[in-house]
């Protein structure tokens, strides 16, 4: 029996409530293990936060400079919207970088 047949059969096998609870607990424990998730290909979102912060910072700087140079109210309002989003994402990035992970040394984790 190959993997596809097992996957199709998974709905045919009834599990008791205790087995379902055990399965949920195992899946929760595995999802917390970032190294395992990275090896399985599920932790790809870690790259997007630094990239989002960099793009938001560049966009905020560009809109601020152009808004000051042209005195256009629309550009200044765009800056007023972009800047808090940039600060919020940068704060999330710093919190993630400073978080202590079990099994690692006491140094700050790399951002990328």
C-alpha positions as CSV (number, residue, x, y, z in Angstrom):
1,X,0.0,0.0,0.0
2,X,1.5,3.3,-1.0
3,X,1.2,6.7,0.6
4,X,-1.7,7.9,-1.5
5,X,-3.8,4.9,-0.6
6,X,-3.0,5.5,3.1
7,X,-4.0,9.2,2.7
8,X,-7.3,8.2,1.1
9,X,-7.9,5.6,3.8
10,X,-7.3,7.9,6.7
11,X,-11.0,8.9,6.7
12,X,-12.2,5.3,6.7
13,X,-10.4,4.5,10.0
14,X,-12.4,5.8,13.0
15,X,-10.4,7.1,15.9
16,X,-11.5,7.3,19.5
17,X,-11.6,10.6,21.2
18,X,-8.4,9.7,23.2
19,X,-6.6,8.9,19.9
20,X,-7.7,12.1,18.3
21,X,-6.6,14.1,21.4
22,X,-3.2,12.3,21.3
23,X,-2.9,13.1,17.6
24,X,-3.7,16.8,18.1
25,X,-1.1,17.0,20.9
26,X,1.6,15.4,18.8
27,X,0.8,17.8,15.9
28,X,0.9,20.8,18.2
29,X,4.3,19.7,19.6
30,X,5.7,19.1,16.1
31,X,4.5,22.5,15.0
32,X,6.3,24.2,17.8
33,X,9.6,22.7,16.7
34,X,10.9,25.3,14.2
35,X,13.9,23.1,13.2
36,X,11.6,20.2,12.3
37,X,9.1,22.6,10.5
38,X,12.0,24.1,8.5
39,X,13.2,20.7,7.5
40,X,9.7,19.8,6.4
41,X,9.4,23.0,4.5
42,X,6.6,24.7,6.6
43,X,8.6,27.5,8.1
44,X,9.1,29.6,5.0
45,X,7.4,32.7,6.4
46,X,10.6,33.6,8.4
47,X,12.1,35.2,5.3
48,X,9.1,37.5,4.6
49,X,9.2,39.6,7.8
50,X,12.7,41.0,7.3
51,X,11.9,41.6,3.6
52,X,8.6,43.3,4.5
53,X,10.4,45.6,7.0
54,X,13.0,46.5,4.4
55,X,10.5,47.3,1.7
56,X,8.2,49.3,4.1
57,X,11.2,51.3,5.3
58,X,12.3,52.1,1.7
59,X,8.8,53.0,0.7
60,X,8.3,55.2,3.8
61,X,11.6,57.0,3.2
62,X,10.8,57.6,-0.5
63,X,7.3,58.8,0.2
64,X,8.5,61.1,3.0
65,X,11.3,62.7,0.9
66,X,9.0,63.1,-2.1
67,X,6.2,64.5,0.1
68,X,8.5,67.1,1.7
69,X,10.0,68.1,-1.7
70,X,6.7,68.5,-3.5
71,X,4.5,69.5,-0.5
72,X,1.9,67.2,-1.8
73,X,-0.7,66.3,0.9
74,X,-1.4,62.9,-0.7
75,X,2.2,61.8,-0.3
76,X,2.4,63.1,3.3
77,X,-0.8,61.1,4.1
78,X,0.8,58.0,2.5
79,X,3.8,58.5,4.8
80,X,1.4,58.9,7.7
81,X,0.0,55.4,6.9
82,X,3.2,53.7,6.0
83,X,5.4,54.8,8.9
84,X,3.3,53.2,11.7
85,X,3.1,49.9,9.7
86,X,6.9,50.0,9.3
87,X,7.4,50.5,13.0
88,X,5.0,47.8,13.9
89,X,6.7,45.2,11.6
90,X,10.1,46.3,12.8
91,X,9.0,45.8,16.4
92,X,7.8,42.3,15.5
93,X,11.1,41.6,13.8
94,X,13.1,42.7,16.9
95,X,10.9,40.7,19.2
96,X,11.4,37.6,17.1
97,X,15.1,38.1,16.9
98,X,15.4,38.6,20.7
99,X,13.3,35.6,21.7
100,X,15.1,32.9,23.5
101,X,14.7,29.5,21.8
102,X,15.2,26.3,23.7
103,X,18.2,24.4,22.8
104,X,20.1,27.4,21.6
105,X,22.9,29.5,23.2
106,X,22.2,32.7,25.0
107,X,23.1,34.9,22.0
108,X,20.6,36.9,20.0
109,X,19.3,34.9,17.0
110,X,20.1,36.0,13.5
111,X,17.5,38.0,11.6
112,X,17.9,36.2,8.3
